[in-house]
Amino acid sequence: MRLSCWLVAALLLMSLAVDANATDAPPSQVNCADPVAGCPIANGITMRFSQIPKPMQTFKLEVTASSGRQLSASFEMRDMDMGSNHYRLLPEGGKWHAKVMLPACMHGSSEWVMRLEVDDKVYEMPFRTR
């Protein structure tokens, strides 16, 4: 019994040491003048929206990432909590896709940020809704 308690304590300390040494690089900032036309992100990664996003209406996010194995996107408003808007992209025809629906802001704000994660790389892109 004592040995198992020591073993558990040692494992907990090791996990804390690993977390303390982990470094999260800040996300790369991406500027995209026209997300509907599409934009290069980095290293052969491109993205586009199927239409200009409107609150409470579905649009499609399409990402081309030749080396990506796991892609996800989350959407948030600056300075306002709009709940969890996280989407896992699925591979389809050599590209990655997600159907996205953004909530409506009661204050009428249209400033959003998409946070795109491609494996261990993170990119942030601001955009506006209608």
C-alpha positions as CSV (number, residue, x, y, z in Angstrom):
1,M,0.0,0.0,0.0
2,R,2.8,2.4,0.9
3,L,4.6,1.6,-2.3
4,S,1.6,2.4,-4.4
5,C,1.1,5.7,-2.6
6,W,4.7,6.7,-3.3
7,L,4.3,5.6,-6.9
8,V,1.2,7.8,-7.4
9,A,2.9,10.7,-5.8
10,A,6.0,10.3,-8.0
11,L,3.8,10.1,-11.1
12,L,1.9,13.3,-10.1
13,L,5.2,15.2,-9.6
14,M,6.5,14.0,-13.0
15,S,3.4,15.2,-14.7
16,L,3.7,18.6,-13.1
17,A,7.3,18.8,-14.2
18,V,6.3,18.1,-17.8
19,D,3.6,20.7,-17.7
20,A,6.0,23.3,-16.2
21,N,8.5,22.7,-19.0
22,A,5.9,22.9,-21.8
23,T,6.1,26.0,-23.9
24,D,3.1,27.2,-25.9
25,A,4.2,29.3,-28.8
26,P,1.9,32.3,-29.4
27,P,-0.4,31.9,-32.4
28,S,0.8,33.2,-35.8
29,Q,-1.3,36.1,-36.9
30,V,-2.9,35.9,-40.4
31,N,-4.4,38.8,-42.3
32,C,-7.0,37.9,-44.9
33,A,-8.7,40.6,-46.9
34,D,-11.3,38.3,-48.4
35,P,-11.9,35.0,-46.7
36,V,-14.5,34.0,-49.4
37,A,-11.8,34.3,-52.1
38,G,-9.4,32.4,-49.9
39,C,-6.1,33.2,-48.3
40,P,-2.7,31.6,-47.7
41,I,-2.0,30.8,-44.1
42,A,1.5,29.4,-44.0
43,N,3.6,26.5,-45.3
44,G,1.2,25.4,-48.1
45,I,-1.9,25.9,-45.9
46,T,-4.8,27.8,-47.4
47,M,-8.3,28.5,-46.2
48,R,-11.6,30.0,-47.5
49,F,-15.2,30.5,-46.4
50,S,-18.0,29.4,-48.7
51,Q,-19.7,32.8,-48.1
52,I,-19.4,35.9,-45.9
53,P,-20.4,34.6,-42.4
54,K,-23.8,35.8,-41.1
55,P,-25.0,35.1,-37.5
56,M,-27.2,32.0,-37.2
57,Q,-26.5,30.9,-40.8
58,T,-24.3,27.9,-41.7
59,F,-21.2,28.5,-43.9
60,K,-18.5,26.1,-44.9
61,L,-14.8,26.4,-43.8
62,E,-12.4,24.8,-46.3
63,V,-8.7,24.3,-45.5
64,T,-6.0,22.8,-47.7
65,A,-3.2,21.4,-45.7
66,S,-1.1,18.8,-47.3
67,S,0.8,17.8,-44.2
68,G,-2.0,18.2,-41.7
69,R,-3.2,15.2,-39.7
70,Q,-5.6,16.9,-37.3
71,L,-7.3,20.2,-37.9
72,S,-9.7,22.2,-35.8
73,A,-11.1,25.7,-35.8
74,S,-12.6,27.8,-33.0
75,F,-14.3,31.1,-33.3
76,E,-14.5,33.9,-30.7
77,M,-15.4,37.5,-30.4
78,R,-12.9,40.0,-29.1
79,D,-13.8,41.1,-25.6
80,M,-17.1,39.1,-25.5
81,D,-17.8,35.5,-24.5
82,M,-19.9,33.9,-27.1
83,G,-19.7,30.4,-25.7
84,S,-17.9,27.4,-27.2
85,N,-17.6,27.6,-31.0
86,H,-15.1,24.8,-31.7
87,Y,-15.2,22.6,-34.8
88,R,-13.2,19.6,-35.9
89,L,-12.4,19.7,-39.6
90,L,-12.9,16.4,-41.5
91,P,-10.9,15.3,-44.6
92,E,-12.9,15.2,-47.8
93,G,-11.5,15.1,-51.4
94,G,-8.0,16.2,-50.4
95,K,-9.2,19.2,-48.3
96,W,-10.5,19.6,-44.8
97,H,-14.1,20.9,-44.2
98,A,-16.3,22.0,-41.4
99,K,-19.9,23.4,-41.4
100,V,-19.8,26.4,-39.1
101,M,-22.6,28.5,-37.5
102,L,-21.8,31.5,-35.4
103,P,-24.1,32.8,-32.7
104,A,-25.8,36.2,-33.0
105,C,-24.4,39.0,-30.8
106,M,-27.0,40.9,-28.8
107,H,-24.9,44.0,-29.0
108,G,-24.5,43.9,-32.8
109,S,-20.8,43.3,-32.9
110,S,-19.4,41.7,-36.0
111,E,-15.7,41.3,-35.1
112,W,-14.6,37.7,-34.9
113,V,-11.3,35.8,-34.7
114,M,-10.9,32.3,-36.1
115,R,-8.3,30.2,-34.4
116,L,-7.1,27.5,-36.8
117,E,-5.1,24.6,-35.3
118,V,-3.2,22.4,-37.8
119,D,-1.5,19.6,-35.8
120,D,0.7,21.6,-33.3
121,K,0.6,25.0,-35.1
122,V,-1.9,27.7,-34.3
123,Y,-3.0,30.6,-36.5
124,E,-5.4,33.4,-35.7
125,M,-7.3,35.4,-38.3
126,P,-9.7,38.2,-37.6
127,F,-12.7,38.7,-39.8
128,R,-16.1,40.4,-39.8
129,T,-19.6,39.0,-40.2
130,R,-22.5,40.8,-41.9
